[in-house]
């Protein structure tokens, strides 16, 4: 019995089909991220963050960034090996870097930021968008014409980043160089390349082997999910037992650099993606009944950048209007839930209308260009005569 043919590559006549499980995966990561940022910024520390529930809550939210990065890597592999456009990817990396840097500019005049080393270092620290930009550039450097060779190279770099993270952090380049925070987070950088690049490259390596064949992706996800679940179980068993592998590295910040914790989160992310892939038939029937829900999921997946920028701007303000760090008031759990619902509504609404806004701006720009290029009609032309083609 022959296997179904792979889905055709992306072309103008055949637009890219959507991988439903990946869309839902990325959309859930965006919503979970917005909720986490809102509660962290506005909720009193004693409301839910203590006790066993708080530990589970922090563990689950610790998967948000890995989901975000792994989803970006999966999308990169599918797009790149389905229809390679390196220049477009590099332009997007530059855009992500610029937006991320603007969002985290300190609340100080730009001249002062440039002159003071600590402010400049804070402005140039890698956050989520800058990390994705760096991952895109690194993936392009690793990319070859062979998807299998790229996957092998990506997995090697990913493993090296995870396994060497404690030793690389102990060098503490960030305390000696302004751009050292891109290597380690000893000075407070949230998303240094080591070990966070591991999540992106693992996603890119997996999807590179799929190429444009989403049928192959769906067929292999159960096996990948079982592998991820086994990884997570092994790491958790090692954590609970006295034979902890991370003790080989000596003193290091476990929750930031431990290879065991990195592998545990990789396994959980792959398991979660496999569960969504297995539930794709049920999700497809639900979306067929509610097409608007499908459009929402697709919009959050494709335009997660819009939701990211909007919710951070609502919570913290843009750099010229941003107050000093730490002055945000704390609210009760009920109040914070209401504020979170409002932030989610604004972010989702902005994401849903982003394509319409972009199409409107493009339409206005096209009309403006056409008006400028339109030939002047001759005063001697008879009424109702068709205008001459300027190329004739």
C-alpha positions, 0 to 999 in steps of 0.5 A: 500500500503506497503512502500518500504523496507529500504536500506540494511545496509552497508556490504562488498558485499553491499557498502554504497549507497550515499545520493545524497542531502547530498553529494551536501550539503557537497560539496557546503559547501566546495566550499563556505568555500574555497571562503569565506576564500580566500576573507576574507584573501585577499580582501580589506575590503571596496570592498564588505563587506560594506552596505546591500550586505555585510550584506547579504554576511556575513549572508550567509557565517555564514551558512558555518560552521553550514552546515559543522558541520551539514553535519558531524553529518548527516554522523556520524549518518548514518555510525554509526547506519548503520555499527557501528565502534567506534574504527575507528571513534575514530581513525579518531577523533585523526587524525582530532585533530592532523591535526588541531593542526598542521595547526594552530601552531604559526609561532615560534619554537616548544620549544618556543610554549611550554614555552610561555603560550599565544603561547601554548593557541593559539596552543591548541585553537579549530578550525574546525577540532578539533571541529569535533574531539571533537564532534565525541568523545562526540557523541560516549559517548552519543551513545547507542544501541537504535538510538532513545535514542541516538537522544534524548540525542543528542538533549538535549545536543544540546539544553543545549549548545545553550540555556546556551551559553551566561551564559557559556561564561560569566564565561570566563573559557578561560581567566583562563585556557589554555584549557578553550577555548574549552568551550568558545571563549572569548579569540578568539577561533573560534569554542568552543564547546559551542554553536558550538556542537549544529549543529553537534549533531542536524545532528547526531540526525536526521540521527540516526533516519534514520539509513541505510534507505536513503528512510526514510531520503528522505521521511522525509526531506520535513517535516524537511525543513518546521520545519527548515523554521518555526524556522528561520522565528520565530527567525527573527521575534523575532530579528526584533520585540521589544520582543527579547528573547535574552534580557533575557540573559543580555549583551552577544556577540549576533553573537557568543552566542545568542540562537536565532542566533543558532536556526536561523542558524539551521533552515536555514541549515535544510531548505537548505538540504530539498530543495536539497533533493526535487531537488534530481530527477533533480540532479540525471538526471543532474549527469546521463548526466555528470558523471564527475560532480557526481564524483566531488560532491562525492569526495568533500563530502567524502574527504572534509578534503583534500580540507580543508587542501589544501586550508588553506595550499595554503592561509596561508602556512604550520606552518614552512613557515607561515609568521606573521599573518596580513601580507597578501596583499589585492587585488582588487575584480577582482584579488581576484576572479582570485586567488579564482578560482586558489585556488578552482582549486588546492583544487578540483584537489587534492580532485579528485586525492586523492583516486588515490594517496592513492591507489597508495601508498597502492599498493606500500606498498603491493608490498613491503610487498609481496617482503619481505615475498616472499620465496627464490626459491630453487637452486635445483628446476627445471626451471619453477617449481611453488614456494612452498607455505610457509604455506605447 
